[in-house]
Amino acid sequence: MNEKQDTINAEEMAKRLNTTSSNIRKWCIELEKHGYEFIKDNRKKRYYSVTDQSLLSNLKYAIQEKKLSLEIAAMTVIKGFDRNRSSSGTQEEHLKKEENNRELSVTQEHNNRTTDAVLNTMKNQFEQQQSINNKLLEMLDHYKTSLEESENRRRSEQEQMNKQLKELEERLAIRISNRDKEMMEYIRSSQKQQQEQYLEIAATQQNEEEQKKGFFARLLGK
């Protein structure tokens, strides 16, 4: 394969960058997620050019020195790579310039400076976004607190209303009970009065009968 003539495999790249083949593979997968392409053979095995080495070195620097996550570091070096490529022409022209006019150490120093500039820009953007996120969180906390206070007021009002309804029901029950008692007393009093009237009428009738009997007795006795 012609494209493999000026490339190296993962093991050699790991030695040059003083890391492991596992790290090289993991870094390449993340870079590919963001659109970067490596040379591969028919079995999908990757081969690395001088530009790939420079990019991977920048990625290692961003991860180990700048303490960025793999995803953020990959996005950063890809952004720097695209910026350098757009200012230097096509990728093939960039490779020729690197191979003919620069040593890898000089390129690495330049790329590190570029990476620092990009990282500082990214850092400022992250800080601004973090500030915005913090304000949003404060707004959400305030909104949550307002909702909780509103819910507590609603519960308190509902409990107070339930208490008042219960007291009203109890007062109504007492009134009904007292009214029932008064009604029973009235009925009993009426029954007693009627009974007394019946007794008086009966006594009067008996007295009248006795008087009639005495009258007839006196009349017949004469």
C-alpha positions in Angstrom: 0.0 0.0 0.0 1.6 3.3 -1.1 -0.1 5.4 1.6 1.7 3.2 4.2 5.2 4.0 3.0 5.6 7.1 5.2 3.6 5.8 8.1 4.1 3.8 11.3 2.0 1.3 13.2 0.4 1.8 16.7 3.3 0.1 18.5 5.9 2.4 17.0 3.6 5.4 17.7 3.2 4.4 21.3 7.0 4.3 21.7 7.5 7.7 20.1 4.9 9.2 22.4 6.0 7.3 25.5 2.6 5.8 26.1 0.8 2.5 25.5 -0.8 1.0 22.4 -4.1 0.9 24.3 -4.0 4.7 24.9 -3.2 5.2 21.2 -6.2 3.2 20.2 -8.5 4.9 22.7 -7.4 8.4 21.6 -7.8 7.5 17.9 -11.4 6.3 18.5 -12.2 9.6 20.2 -10.6 11.6 17.4 -12.6 9.7 14.8 -15.8 10.5 16.7 -15.1 14.1 15.9 -14.4 13.6 12.2 -10.7 12.9 12.0 -9.6 10.1 9.6 -6.6 7.8 9.9 -5.0 5.7 7.1 -6.3 2.1 7.4 -5.6 -1.1 5.5 -8.2 -3.6 4.4 -8.4 -5.0 7.9 -9.2 -1.6 9.4 -5.7 -1.4 11.0 -4.6 2.1 11.5 -1.3 3.6 10.3 0.0 6.9 11.4 1.7 9.8 9.6 3.8 12.7 10.9 0.6 14.8 11.1 -1.1 12.0 13.1 1.8 11.9 15.4 1.7 15.7 16.0 -2.1 15.5 16.6 -1.8 12.6 19.0 1.1 14.4 20.8 -1.1 17.4 21.3 -3.9 15.2 22.6 -1.6 13.6 25.1 -0.4 17.1 26.2 -4.0 18.3 26.6 -4.9 15.3 28.7 -1.9 14.9 30.9 -0.7 18.5 31.2 -3.9 20.5 31.0 -6.0 17.8 32.8 -8.8 17.9 30.2 -11.2 15.0 29.7 -10.6 12.9 26.6 -13.7 14.2 24.9 -12.8 17.9 25.5 -9.2 17.4 24.7 -10.1 15.7 21.4 -12.5 18.5 20.4 -9.7 21.1 21.2 -6.9 19.5 19.2 -9.3 18.9 16.3 -10.3 22.5 16.4 -6.6 23.5 16.4 -5.8 21.1 13.6 -8.6 22.4 11.4 -7.4 26.0 12.0 -3.8 25.1 11.1 -4.9 23.2 8.0 -7.1 26.0 6.7 -4.3 28.5 7.1 -1.7 26.2 5.5 -3.6 24.9 2.4 -4.6 21.3 1.8 -3.5 18.4 4.1 -1.0 17.1 1.4 0.7 20.5 1.1 0.8 20.7 4.9 2.5 17.3 5.0 5.1 18.3 2.4 5.9 21.5 4.3 6.3 19.6 7.5 8.5 16.9 5.9 10.7 19.3 3.9 11.0 22.4 6.1 10.4 21.5 9.7 11.8 19.1 12.3 9.3 17.3 14.5 10.5 19.0 17.6 10.0 22.5 16.1 6.5 21.5 14.9 5.7 20.1 18.3 6.7 23.3 20.1 4.6 25.3 17.7 1.7 23.0 18.1 2.0 23.2 21.9 1.8 27.0 21.7 -1.2 26.7 19.4 -2.8 24.1 21.7 -2.2 26.4 24.7 -4.0 29.3 22.9 -6.9 27.0 21.9 -7.0 25.6 25.4 -7.1 29.1 26.9 -9.9 30.1 24.6 -11.8 26.9 25.5 -11.2 27.6 29.2 -12.7 31.1 28.9 -15.6 29.7 27.0 -16.1 27.0 29.7 -15.9 29.5 32.5 -18.5 31.7 30.7 -20.7 28.8 30.2 -20.2 27.7 33.8 -21.2 31.2 35.0 -24.4 31.0 32.9 -25.1 27.5 34.2 -24.7 28.7 37.8 -27.2 31.6 37.2 -29.6 29.1 35.7 -29.2 26.8 38.7 -29.8 29.8 41.0 -33.0 30.6 39.1 -34.1 27.0 39.2 -33.4 26.9 43.0 -35.4 30.1 43.5 -38.3 28.7 41.4 -38.2 25.4 43.3 -38.3 27.3 46.6 -41.2 29.4 45.5 -43.1 26.3 44.4 -42.4 24.6 47.8 -43.6 27.8 49.7 -46.7 27.9 47.5 -47.4 24.2 48.2 -46.9 24.7 51.9 -49.3 27.6 52.0 -51.9 25.6 50.0 -51.5 22.7 52.4 -51.8 25.0 55.4 -55.0 26.6 54.0 -56.5 23.2 53.2 -55.8 22.0 56.7 -57.3 25.2 58.2 -60.4 24.7 56.0 -60.7 21.1 57.0 -60.5 22.1 60.6 -63.2 24.7 60.2 -65.5 22.3 58.4 -65.0 19.7 61.2 -65.8 22.3 63.8 -68.9 23.4 61.9 -70.0 19.8 61.6 -69.5 19.3 65.4 -71.5 22.4 66.2 -74.3 21.3 63.9 -74.3 17.9 65.5 -74.6 19.5 68.9 -77.4 21.7 67.8 -79.3 18.8 66.3 -78.8 16.8 69.4 -80.0 19.6 71.6 -83.0 20.2 69.4 -83.9 16.5 69.5 -83.7 16.6 73.3 -86.0 19.6 73.4 -88.4 17.9 71.1 -88.5 14.8 73.3 -89.0 16.9 76.4 -91.8 18.7 74.7 -93.4 15.5 73.7 -93.1 14.1 77.2 -94.5 17.3 78.7 -97.5 17.2 76.3 -98.1 13.5 77.0 -98.0 14.3 80.7 -100.4 17.2 80.4 -102.8 15.1 78.3 -102.7 12.3 80.9 -103.4 14.8 83.7 -106.3 16.2 81.6 -107.6 12.6 81.1 -107.4 12.0 84.8 -109.2 15.2 85.6 -112.0 14.4 83.1 -112.3 10.9 84.4 -112.4 12.1 88.0 -115.0 14.7 87.0 -117.2 12.1 85.3 -116.9 9.8 88.2 -117.9 12.5 90.6 -120.9 13.4 88.4 -122.0 9.8 88.3 -121.7 9.5 92.0 -123.8 12.7 92.4 -126.4 11.3 90.1 -126.5 8.0 92.0 -127.0 10.0 95.3 -129.7 12.0 93.7 -131.7 9.0 92.5 -131.1 7.3 95.8 -132.6 10.2 97.7 -135.4 10.4 95.2 -136.3 6.7 95.5 -135.9 6.7 99.2 -138.7 9.3 99.6 
